[in-house]
């Protein structure tokens, strides 16, 4: 993974484009699925290793517009780790965040996107099958068709990236 550990972006030996990044890592996840489990462990490990890590419950100021804060955090992050879980696609926020991350990746070639498939098969994400199919059936009833199409394309695109497949294991 192309993460760079640095305590101060001004004195670090990272490239000039990443020098202006506020965060080394932006964590994208569905809170109900992984916040109090794997995501907490990952966040703690990253912070303990010296990575400045954005996690929405720690970094978004109360009273601030969430979407604008997320856009800023993604724009000022070097890497995005997307934690796909069984119910990830049921969240419009997660899907919109995914689209923002991929837009950032298209704009900046040095923005690294790492998908993590937590207790979900990458082919389910790629093809929107299983629990993702159920989520999209609900979205198609309530969301504009162009928005649903954009989300599906984003899922297929990121599922084709090299990532990590992690089963949900009790006690660990």
BAMILUM-828912 format. One record per residue: residue in one letter; residue number from 1; x, y, z of N, C-alpha, C in turn. Coordinates in Angstrom, 2 decimals, m for minus. Each point is the difference from the previous one (the first is absolute). Layout:
<recs>
+------+------+---------+---------+---------+---------+---------+---------+---------+---------+---------+
! resn ! resi !      nu !      nv !      nw !     cau !     cav !     caw !      cu !      cv !      cw !
+------+------+---------+---------+---------+---------+---------+---------+---------+---------+---------+
!    A !  NUM !       X !       Y !       Z !       X !       Y !       Z !       X !       Y !       Z !
...
+------+------+---------+---------+---------+---------+---------+---------+---------+---------+---------+
</recs>
This chain:
<recs>
+------+------+---------+---------+---------+---------+---------+---------+---------+---------+---------+
! resn ! resi !      nu !      nv !      nw !     cau !     cav !     caw !      cu !      cv !      cw !
+------+------+---------+---------+---------+---------+---------+---------+---------+---------+---------+
!    X !    1 !    0.85 !   m1.17 !    0.00 !   m0.85 !    1.17 !    0.00 !    0.90 !    1.23 !    0.00 !
!    X !    2 !   m0.42 !    1.05 !   m0.65 !    0.83 !    1.18 !   m0.20 !   m0.23 !    1.07 !    1.05 !
!    X !    3 !   m0.11 !   m0.39 !    1.26 !   m0.15 !    0.98 !    1.06 !    1.38 !    0.45 !    0.43 !
!    X !    4 !    0.11 !    1.26 !    0.39 !    1.28 !    0.54 !    0.45 !   m0.18 !    0.51 !    1.41 !
!    X !    5 !    0.81 !   m0.49 !    0.92 !   m0.08 !    0.44 !    1.38 !    0.75 !    1.31 !    0.14 !
!    X !    6 !   m0.66 !    0.96 !    0.64 !    0.64 !    1.30 !    0.20 !   m0.66 !    0.70 !    1.18 !
!    X !    7 !    0.81 !    0.59 !    0.86 !   m0.57 !    0.70 !    1.14 !   m0.35 !    1.44 !   m0.35 !
!    X !    8 !    0.73 !    0.61 !   m0.92 !   m0.27 !    1.38 !   m0.39 !    0.09 !    0.11 !   m1.51 !
!    X !    9 !   m1.10 !    0.42 !   m0.66 !    0.03 !    0.04 !   m1.46 !    1.00 !    1.00 !   m0.56 !
!    X !   10 !    0.39 !    1.00 !    0.77 !    0.94 !    0.99 !   m0.50 !    1.45 !   m0.50 !    0.03 !
!    X !   11 !    0.30 !   m0.91 !    0.91 !    1.37 !   m0.47 !    0.11 !    0.18 !   m1.41 !   m0.53 !
!    X !   12 !   m1.06 !   m0.60 !   m0.42 !    0.05 !   m1.37 !   m0.50 !    0.66 !   m0.04 !   m1.37 !
!    X !   13 !    0.51 !   m1.16 !   m0.36 !    0.64 !   m0.14 !   m1.31 !   m0.96 !   m0.51 !   m1.06 !
!    X !   14 !   m1.30 !    0.16 !    0.23 !   m0.97 !   m0.43 !   m0.99 !   m0.02 !    0.98 !   m1.16 !
!    X !   15 !   m0.65 !   m0.41 !   m1.09 !   m0.02 !    0.84 !   m1.20 !   m0.69 !    1.33 !    0.27 !
!    X !   16 !    0.23 !    0.97 !   m0.86 !   m0.57 !    1.33 !    0.20 !   m1.52 !   m0.02 !   m0.08 !
!    X !   17 !   m0.59 !   m0.91 !   m0.78 !   m1.46 !   m0.03 !   m0.07 !   m0.60 !   m0.54 !    1.27 !
!    X !   18 !    0.61 !   m0.99 !    0.61 !   m0.56 !   m0.54 !    1.24 !    0.38 !    0.86 !    1.20 !
!    X !   19 !    0.95 !    0.90 !   m0.16 !    0.42 !    0.90 !    1.08 !   m1.19 !    0.84 !    0.46 !
!    X !   20 !   m0.92 !    0.30 !   m0.88 !   m1.12 !    0.85 !    0.32 !   m1.21 !   m0.78 !    0.50 !
!    X !   21 !    0.13 !   m1.29 !    0.14 !   m1.10 !   m0.82 !    0.49 !   m0.09 !    0.11 !    1.52 !
!    X !   22 !   m1.21 !    0.22 !    0.47 !   m0.23 !    0.10 !    1.43 !   m0.02 !   m1.38 !    0.65 !
!    X !   23 !   m0.47 !   m0.99 !   m0.76 !   m0.11 !   m1.36 !    0.51 !    0.79 !   m0.96 !   m0.87 !
!    X !   24 !    0.59 !   m0.99 !    0.63 !    0.61 !   m1.08 !   m0.76 !   m1.08 !   m0.96 !   m0.48 !
!    X !   25 !   m1.02 !   m0.22 !    0.84 !   m1.02 !   m1.01 !   m0.30 !   m1.39 !    0.56 !    0.29 !
!    X !   26 !   m0.89 !   m0.21 !   m0.96 !   m1.43 !    0.27 !    0.17 !   m0.69 !   m1.34 !    0.10 !
!    X !   27 !   m0.72 !   m0.25 !    1.11 !   m0.73 !   m1.26 !    0.17 !   m1.45 !    0.18 !   m0.42 !
!    X !   28 !   m0.44 !   m0.82 !   m0.94 !   m1.39 !   m0.02 !   m0.45 !   m0.61 !   m1.32 !    0.44 !
!    X !   29 !   m1.11 !    0.07 !    0.75 !   m0.61 !   m1.22 !    0.53 !   m1.44 !    0.30 !    0.39 !
!    X !   30 !   m0.79 !   m1.05 !    0.12 !   m1.37 !    0.15 !    0.52 !    0.07 !   m0.23 !    1.49 !
!    X !   31 !   m0.28 !    1.04 !    0.75 !    0.17 !   m0.03 !    1.45 !   m0.71 !   m1.14 !    0.69 !
!    X !   32 !   m1.24 !   m0.25 !   m0.35 !   m0.75 !   m1.07 !    0.67 !    0.66 !   m1.36 !   m0.17 !
!    X !   33 !    0.68 !   m0.21 !   m1.11 !    0.60 !   m1.31 !   m0.30 !    1.34 !   m0.22 !    0.67 !
!    X !   34 !    0.86 !    1.02 !   m0.01 !    1.39 !   m0.25 !    0.41 !    0.60 !    1.00 !    0.98 !
!    X !   35 !   m0.72 !    1.08 !    0.34 !    0.61 !    1.05 !    0.82 !    0.55 !   m0.53 !    1.32 !
!    X !   36 !   m0.76 !   m0.79 !    0.72 !    0.43 !   m0.48 !    1.32 !    0.74 !   m1.32 !   m0.06 !
!    X !   37 !    0.45 !   m0.37 !   m1.17 !    0.71 !   m1.26 !   m0.16 !    1.27 !    0.24 !   m0.80 !
!    X !   38 !    0.04 !   m0.50 !   m1.20 !    1.21 !    0.05 !   m0.81 !    0.49 !    1.43 !   m0.25 !
!    X !   39 !   m0.91 !    0.93 !   m0.29 !    0.42 !    1.36 !   m0.31 !    0.70 !    0.64 !    1.19 !
!    X !   40 !   m0.51 !   m0.21 !    1.21 !    0.68 !    0.53 !    1.19 !    1.41 !   m0.56 !    0.14 !
!    X !   41 !    0.16 !   m1.29 !   m0.24 !    1.32 !   m0.62 !    0.09 !    0.95 !    0.56 !   m1.06 !
!    X !   42 !   m0.50 !    0.14 !   m1.22 !    0.82 !    0.54 !   m1.08 !    0.38 !    1.45 !    0.29 !
!    X !   43 !   m0.95 !    0.80 !    0.41 !    0.26 !    1.40 !    0.32 !    1.08 !    0.12 !    1.08 !
!    X !   44 !   m0.15 !   m0.76 !    1.06 !    0.98 !    0.04 !    1.10 !    1.38 !   m0.41 !   m0.48 !
!    X !   45 !    0.07 !   m1.05 !   m0.81 !    1.30 !   m0.46 !   m0.51 !    0.65 !    1.06 !   m0.89 !
!    X !   46 !   m0.79 !    0.64 !   m0.85 !    0.54 !    1.04 !   m0.88 !    0.52 !    1.19 !    0.81 !
!    X !   47 !   m0.79 !    0.46 !    0.95 !    0.41 !    1.14 !    0.83 !    1.25 !   m0.36 !    0.81 !
!    X !   48 !    0.02 !   m1.18 !    0.58 !    1.17 !   m0.42 !    0.78 !    1.25 !   m0.13 !   m0.85 !
!    X !   49 !   m0.18 !   m0.27 !   m1.29 !    1.14 !   m0.10 !   m0.91 !    0.43 !    1.37 !   m0.53 !
!    X !   50 !   m0.70 !    1.05 !    0.38 !    0.39 !    1.36 !   m0.40 !   m0.74 !    0.55 !   m1.21 !
!    X !   51 !   m1.04 !   m0.66 !   m0.44 !   m0.77 !    0.49 !   m1.14 !   m1.11 !    0.92 !    0.47 !
!    X !   52 !   m0.07 !    1.20 !   m0.57 !   m1.13 !    0.89 !    0.26 !   m1.19 !   m0.58 !   m0.75 !
!    X !   53 !   m1.04 !   m0.37 !    0.74 !   m1.10 !   m0.78 !   m0.56 !   m1.33 !    0.70 !    0.24 !
!    X !   54 !   m0.78 !    0.17 !   m1.07 !   m1.33 !    0.60 !    0.11 !   m1.03 !   m1.10 !    0.22 !
!    X !   55 !   m0.77 !    0.19 !    1.06 !   m1.17 !   m0.84 !    0.27 !   m1.11 !    0.95 !    0.39 !
!    X !   56 !   m1.14 !   m0.08 !   m0.65 !   m1.02 !    1.04 !    0.12 !   m0.43 !    0.34 !    1.41 !
!    X !   57 !   m0.09 !   m0.96 !    0.90 !   m0.47 !    0.32 !    1.34 !    1.02 !    0.78 !    0.82 !
!    X !   58 !    1.27 !    0.00 !   m0.42 !    1.03 !    0.74 !    0.71 !    0.28 !    1.37 !   m0.62 !
!    X !   59 !   m0.19 !    0.10 !   m1.30 !    0.50 !    1.17 !   m0.71 !   m1.07 !    1.01 !   m0.44 !
!    X !   60 !   m1.24 !   m0.40 !   m0.14 !   m1.04 !    0.93 !   m0.45 !   m0.48 !    0.79 !    1.20 !
!    X !   61 !    0.11 !    1.31 !   m0.10 !   m0.42 !    0.89 !    1.08 !   m1.53 !    0.00 !    0.11 !
!    X !   62 !   m0.49 !    0.03 !    1.22 !   m1.45 !    0.06 !    0.22 !   m0.53 !    1.30 !   m0.60 !
!    X !   63 !   m1.11 !   m0.09 !   m0.70 !   m0.60 !    1.16 !   m0.64 !    0.52 !    0.27 !   m1.40 !
!    X !   64 !    1.02 !   m0.71 !   m0.43 !    0.56 !    0.17 !   m1.33 !   m0.77 !   m0.85 !   m1.01 !
!    X !   65 !   m0.02 !    0.43 !   m1.26 !   m0.61 !   m0.79 !   m1.05 !    0.84 !   m1.24 !   m0.26 !
!    X !   66 !   m0.59 !   m1.18 !    0.19 !    0.76 !   m1.24 !   m0.10 !    0.56 !   m0.20 !   m1.40 !
!    X !   67 !   m0.83 !    0.22 !   m1.02 !    0.47 !   m0.25 !   m1.37 !    1.19 !    0.88 !   m0.35 !
!    X !   68 !   m0.06 !    1.26 !    0.34 !    1.12 !    0.91 !   m0.29 !    1.26 !   m0.42 !    0.76 !
!    X !   69 !   m0.15 !   m0.39 !    1.26 !    1.15 !   m0.44 !    0.79 !    0.61 !   m1.28 !   m0.58 !
!    X !   70 !   m0.86 !   m0.92 !   m0.46 !    0.51 !   m1.23 !   m0.62 !    0.75 !    0.31 !   m1.29 !
!    X !   71 !   m0.55 !    0.89 !   m0.82 !    0.67 !    0.39 !   m1.24 !    1.38 !    0.58 !    0.29 !
!    X !   72 !    0.08 !    0.86 !    1.00 !    1.30 !    0.61 !    0.36 !    0.98 !   m1.06 !    0.49 !
!    X !   73 !   m0.49 !   m0.90 !    0.85 !    0.88 !   m1.04 !    0.53 !    0.51 !   m0.92 !   m1.09 !
!    X !   74 !   m0.86 !   m0.37 !   m0.93 !    0.43 !   m0.85 !   m1.12 !    1.02 !    0.74 !   m0.85 !
!    X !   75 !   m0.28 !    1.25 !   m0.29 !    0.91 !    0.82 !   m0.83 !    1.37 !    0.13 !    0.65 !
!    X !   76 !    0.04 !    0.05 !    1.31 !    1.26 !    0.22 !    0.71 !    0.55 !   m1.28 !    0.62 !
!    X !   77 !   m0.34 !   m1.13 !   m0.59 !    0.54 !   m1.29 !    0.45 !    0.87 !   m0.61 !   m1.08 !
!    X !   78 !    1.00 !   m0.70 !    0.42 !    0.93 !   m0.67 !   m0.92 !   m0.55 !   m1.35 !   m0.46 !
!    X !   79 !   m0.74 !   m0.67 !    0.91 !   m0.49 !   m1.35 !   m0.25 !   m1.43 !   m0.11 !    0.52 !
!    X !   80 !   m0.82 !   m0.74 !   m0.71 !   m1.35 !   m0.33 !    0.48 !   m0.09 !   m1.50 !    0.16 !
!    X !   81 !   m0.41 !   m0.43 !    1.20 !   m0.26 !   m1.41 !    0.27 !   m1.52 !   m0.14 !    0.08 !
!    X !   82 !   m0.55 !   m0.79 !   m0.91 !   m1.45 !   m0.18 !   m0.06 !   m0.33 !   m1.36 !    0.58 !
!    X !   83 !   m0.74 !   m0.01 !    1.10 !   m0.36 !   m1.22 !    0.70 !   m1.38 !   m0.45 !   m0.48 !
!    X !   84 !   m0.02 !   m0.92 !   m0.95 !   m1.27 !   m0.54 !   m0.48 !   m0.49 !   m1.05 !    0.97 !
!    X !   85 !   m1.27 !    0.09 !    0.37 !   m0.63 !   m0.97 !    0.88 !   m1.34 !   m0.39 !   m0.64 !
!    X !   86 !   m0.67 !   m0.96 !    0.60 !   m1.23 !   m0.51 !   m0.60 !   m1.04 !    1.08 !   m0.24 !
!    X !   87 !   m0.11 !    0.97 !    0.89 !   m1.02 !    1.04 !   m0.14 !    0.56 !    1.35 !   m0.46 !
!    X !   88 !    1.23 !    0.03 !   m0.48 !    0.61 !    1.24 !   m0.47 !   m0.90 !    0.70 !   m1.01 !
!    X !   89 !   m0.51 !   m0.73 !   m0.97 !   m0.78 !    0.60 !   m1.09 !   m1.39 !    0.45 !    0.43 !
!    X !   90 !   m0.42 !   m0.34 !    1.20 !   m1.31 !    0.48 !    0.46 !    0.07 !    1.47 !    0.42 !
!    X !   91 !    1.21 !    0.51 !    0.17 !    0.19 !    1.39 !    0.42 !    0.27 !    0.92 !   m1.19 !
!    X !   92 !   m0.91 !    0.94 !   m0.23 !    0.22 !    1.00 !   m1.06 !    1.26 !    0.82 !    0.30 !
!    X !   93 !    0.26 !    0.28 !    1.28 !    1.19 !    0.76 !    0.38 !    1.27 !   m0.72 !   m0.42 !
!    X !   94 !    0.04 !   m1.32 !    0.28 !    1.18 !   m0.78 !   m0.38 !    0.20 !    0.01 !   m1.50 !
!    X !   95 !   m1.07 !   m0.17 !   m0.75 !    0.10 !   m0.05 !   m1.45 !    0.42 !    1.36 !   m0.56 !
!    X !   96 !   m0.53 !    1.09 !    0.54 !    0.42 !    1.33 !   m0.44 !    1.47 !    0.24 !    0.34 !
!    X !   97 !    0.42 !   m0.46 !    1.18 !    1.39 !    0.12 !    0.41 !    0.92 !   m0.78 !   m0.95 !
!    X !   98 !   m0.43 !   m1.18 !   m0.39 !    0.75 !   m0.82 !   m0.96 !    0.20 !    0.75 !   m1.31 !
!    X !   99 !   m1.06 !    0.62 !   m0.50 !    0.09 !    0.78 !   m1.24 !    1.01 !    1.14 !    0.17 !
!    X !  100 !   m0.03 !    0.69 !    1.15 !    0.95 !    1.09 !    0.26 !    1.43 !   m0.51 !    0.00 !
!    X !  101 !    0.22 !   m1.16 !    0.60 !    1.35 !   m0.58 !    0.06 !    0.50 !   m0.31 !   m1.41 !
!    X !  102 !   m0.84 !   m0.58 !   m0.83 !    0.43 !   m0.34 !   m1.36 !    0.21 !    1.25 !   m0.84 !
!    X !  103 !   m0.77 !    1.05 !    0.24 !    0.25 !    1.28 !   m0.69 !    1.37 !    0.54 !    0.39 !
!    X !  104 !    0.33 !   m0.09 !    1.28 !    1.32 !    0.45 !    0.48 !    1.11 !   m0.81 !   m0.66 !
!    X !  105 !   m0.20 !   m1.30 !   m0.12 !    0.99 !   m0.88 !   m0.62 !    0.22 !    0.38 !   m1.47 !
!    X !  106 !   m1.07 !    0.36 !   m0.70 !    0.12 !    0.40 !   m1.40 !    0.75 !    1.33 !   m0.15 !
!    X !  107 !   m0.19 !    0.90 !    0.94 !    0.65 !    1.31 !   m0.04 !    1.47 !   m0.09 !    0.38 !
!    X !  108 !    0.30 !   m0.84 !    0.98 !    1.36 !   m0.10 !    0.53 !    0.51 !   m1.43 !   m0.16 !
!    X !  109 !    0.93 !   m0.18 !   m0.90 !    0.54 !   m1.34 !   m0.27 !    0.71 !   m0.59 !    1.22 !
!    X !  110 !    0.43 !    0.84 !    0.95 !    0.71 !   m0.54 !    1.15 !   m0.93 !   m0.31 !    1.18 !
!    X !  111 !   m1.32 !    0.16 !   m0.19 !   m0.95 !   m0.38 !    1.05 !   m0.22 !   m1.51 !   m0.08 !
!    X !  112 !    0.33 !   m0.70 !    1.09 !   m0.08 !   m1.45 !    0.05 !   m1.36 !   m0.41 !    0.57 !
!    X !  113 !   m0.66 !   m0.95 !   m0.65 !   m1.26 !   m0.53 !    0.48 !    0.19 !   m1.48 !    0.30 !
!    X !  114 !   m0.27 !   m0.38 !    1.25 !    0.13 !   m1.39 !    0.42 !   m1.36 !   m0.52 !    0.46 !
!    X !  115 !   m0.62 !   m0.89 !   m0.76 !   m1.24 !   m0.61 !    0.47 !    0.28 !   m1.15 !    0.96 !
!    X !  116 !   m0.81 !   m0.07 !    1.04 !    0.04 !   m1.10 !    0.94 !   m1.38 !   m0.63 !   m0.01 !
!    X !  117 !   m0.06 !   m1.27 !   m0.33 !   m1.27 !   m0.72 !   m0.10 !   m0.18 !   m0.78 !    1.30 !
!    X !  118 !   m0.73 !    0.61 !    0.94 !   m0.17 !   m0.56 !    1.33 !   m1.27 !   m0.84 !    0.06 !
!    X !  119 !    0.19 !   m1.29 !   m0.01 !   m1.11 !   m0.95 !    0.06 !   m0.97 !    0.17 !   m1.19 !
!    X !  120 !    0.55 !    0.40 !   m1.14 !   m0.77 !    0.12 !   m1.23 !    0.91 !   m0.39 !   m1.16 !
!    X !  121 !   m0.55 !   m0.67 !   m0.97 !    0.79 !   m0.46 !   m1.14 !    0.19 !    1.15 !   m1.00 !
!    X !  122 !    1.23 !    0.21 !   m0.49 !    0.22 !    1.06 !   m0.99 !   m0.91 !   m0.12 !   m1.22 !
!    X !  123 !   m0.34 !   m1.22 !   m0.41 !   m0.88 !   m0.15 !   m1.17 !   m1.41 !    0.49 !    0.31 !
!    X !  124 !   m0.44 !   m0.08 !    1.26 !   m1.30 !    0.56 !    0.38 !    0.03 !    1.52 !   m0.14 !
!    X !  125 !    1.12 !    0.61 !    0.35 !    0.14 !    1.45 !   m0.14 !    0.06 !    0.36 !   m1.49 !
!    X !  126 !    0.80 !   m0.72 !   m0.75 !    0.17 !    0.28 !   m1.43 !   m1.32 !   m0.12 !   m0.76 !
!    X !  127 !   m0.77 !   m1.04 !    0.30 !   m1.22 !   m0.29 !   m0.75 !   m1.28 !    0.39 !    0.72 !
!    X !  128 !    0.14 !    0.58 !    1.19 !   m1.13 !    0.39 !    0.83 !   m0.98 !   m1.17 !    0.18 !
!    X !  129 !    0.52 !   m1.10 !    0.49 !   m0.81 !   m1.18 !    0.30 !   m0.05 !   m0.17 !    1.52 !
!    X !  130 !   m0.74 !   m0.99 !    0.46 !   m0.12 !   m0.26 !    1.43 !   m0.68 !    1.16 !    0.70 !
!    X !  131 !    0.54 !    0.40 !    1.15 !   m0.61 !    1.08 !    0.78 !    0.03 !    1.33 !   m0.75 !
!    X !  132 !    0.96 !    0.18 !   m0.89 !    0.06 !    1.24 !   m0.78 !   m1.16 !    0.09 !   m0.98 !
!    X !  133 !   m0.42 !   m1.13 !   m0.56 !   m1.15 !   m0.01 !   m0.92 !   m1.25 !    0.47 !    0.72 !
!    X !  134 !   m0.17 !   m0.45 !    1.24 !   m1.17 !    0.41 !    0.79 !    0.04 !    1.51 !    0.27 !
!    X !  135 !    1.16 !    0.50 !    0.33 !    0.14 !    1.43 !    0.26 !   m0.32 !    0.81 !   m1.25 !
!    X !  136 !    0.48 !   m0.45 !   m1.15 !   m0.26 !    0.73 !   m1.24 !   m1.46 !   m0.10 !   m0.43 !
!    X !  137 !   m0.67 !   m1.09 !    0.33 !   m1.43 !   m0.10 !   m0.29 !   m0.75 !    1.10 !    0.76 !
!    X !  138 !    0.40 !    0.26 !    1.24 !   m0.62 !    1.08 !    0.79 !    0.37 !    1.36 !   m0.58 !
!    X !  139 !    1.28 !    0.19 !   m0.37 !    0.43 !    1.29 !   m0.55 !   m0.73 !    0.33 !   m1.30 !
!    X !  140 !   m0.25 !   m0.99 !   m0.82 !   m0.66 !    0.24 !   m1.28 !   m1.42 !    0.52 !    0.17 !
!    X !  141 !   m0.60 !   m0.24 !    1.15 !   m1.35 !    0.48 !    0.28 !    0.00 !    1.45 !    0.49 !
!    X !  142 !    1.13 !    0.45 !    0.57 !    0.02 !    1.31 !    0.65 !    0.98 !    1.00 !   m0.59 !
!    X !  143 !    0.93 !   m0.46 !   m0.82 !    1.06 !    0.88 !   m0.51 !   m0.11 !    0.17 !   m1.51 !
!    X !  144 !    0.50 !    1.12 !   m0.52 !    0.01 !    0.18 !   m1.46 !    0.84 !   m1.08 !   m0.67 !
!    X !  145 !   m0.42 !   m0.44 !   m1.17 !    0.70 !   m1.10 !   m0.69 !    1.45 !    0.34 !   m0.32 !
!    X !  146 !    0.30 !    1.27 !   m0.30 !    1.39 !    0.37 !   m0.30 !    0.89 !   m0.12 !    1.24 !
!    X !  147 !   m0.56 !    0.26 !    1.18 !    0.75 !   m0.13 !    1.26 !    0.29 !   m1.48 !    0.28 !
!    X !  148 !   m0.99 !   m0.85 !   m0.18 !    0.17 !   m1.44 !    0.21 !    1.04 !   m0.54 !   m0.97 !
!    X !  149 !   m0.07 !    0.43 !   m1.24 !    0.97 !   m0.44 !   m1.02 !    1.42 !    0.43 !    0.41 !
!    X !  150 !    0.15 !    1.22 !    0.47 !    1.30 !    0.52 !    0.44 !    0.56 !   m0.85 !    1.15 !
!    X !  151 !   m0.85 !   m0.35 !    0.95 !    0.43 !   m0.82 !    1.13 !    0.43 !   m1.39 !   m0.46 !
!    X !  152 !   m0.78 !   m0.60 !   m0.88 !    0.33 !   m1.34 !   m0.50 !    1.34 !    0.00 !   m0.74 !
!    X !  153 !    0.21 !    1.01 !   m0.82 !    1.27 !    0.10 !   m0.74 !    1.17 !    0.20 !    0.96 !
!    X !  154 !   m0.20 !    0.79 !    1.04 !    1.06 !    0.23 !    0.99 !    0.36 !   m1.30 !    0.72 !
!    X !  155 !   m1.01 !   m0.76 !    0.40 !    0.25 !   m1.28 !    0.66 !    0.77 !   m0.96 !   m0.90 !
!    X !  156 !   m0.42 !   m0.07 !   m1.27 !    0.68 !   m0.89 !   m0.94 !    1.45 !    0.43 !   m0.20 !
!    X !  157 !    0.22 !    1.30 !   m0.09 !    1.36 !    0.52 !   m0.22 !    0.92 !   m0.32 !    1.17 !
!    X !  158 !   m0.45 !    0.25 !    1.21 !    0.86 !   m0.20 !    1.15 !    0.19 !   m1.48 !    0.32 !
!    X !  159 !   m0.98 !   m0.83 !   m0.35 !    0.13 !   m1.44 !    0.24 !    1.05 !   m0.62 !   m0.92 !
!    X !  160 !    0.36 !    0.69 !   m1.06 !    1.05 !   m0.48 !   m0.90 !    1.40 !    0.40 !    0.45 !
!    X !  161 !    0.09 !    0.80 !    1.06 !    1.32 !    0.38 !    0.53 !    0.52 !   m1.10 !    0.92 !
!    X !  162 !    1.31 !   m0.11 !    0.06 !    0.59 !   m0.95 !    0.94 !   m0.32 !    0.45 !    1.41 !
!    X !  163 !   m0.48 !   m0.94 !    0.80 !   m0.38 !    0.34 !    1.36 !    0.23 !   m1.17 !    0.93 !
!    X !  164 !   m0.69 !    0.04 !    1.12 !    0.12 !   m1.05 !    1.00 !   m1.36 !   m0.61 !    0.27 !
!    X !  165 !   m0.04 !   m1.32 !    0.11 !   m1.23 !   m0.71 !    0.33 !    0.17 !   m0.54 !    1.42 !
!    X !  166 !   m0.89 !    0.45 !    0.90 !    0.10 !   m0.40 !    1.40 !   m1.32 !   m0.60 !    0.46 !
!    X !  167 !    0.03 !   m1.24 !    0.46 !   m1.23 !   m0.58 !    0.57 !   m0.27 !    0.60 !    1.37 !
!    X !  168 !   m1.25 !    0.05 !    0.39 !   m0.36 !    0.46 !    1.33 !    0.24 !   m1.16 !    0.96 !
!    X !  169 !    0.99 !    0.16 !    0.86 !    0.36 !   m1.07 !    0.93 !   m0.33 !    0.41 !    1.41 !
!    X !  170 !   m0.67 !   m0.85 !    0.74 !   m0.31 !    0.28 !    1.39 !    1.30 !    0.13 !    0.79 !
!    X !  171 !    0.02 !    0.92 !    0.94 !    1.15 !    0.23 !    0.87 !    1.27 !    0.34 !   m0.77 !
!    X !  172 !   m0.13 !    0.74 !   m1.08 !    1.24 !    0.32 !   m0.65 !   m0.14 !    0.68 !   m1.27 !
+------+------+---------+---------+---------+---------+---------+---------+---------+---------+---------+
</recs>
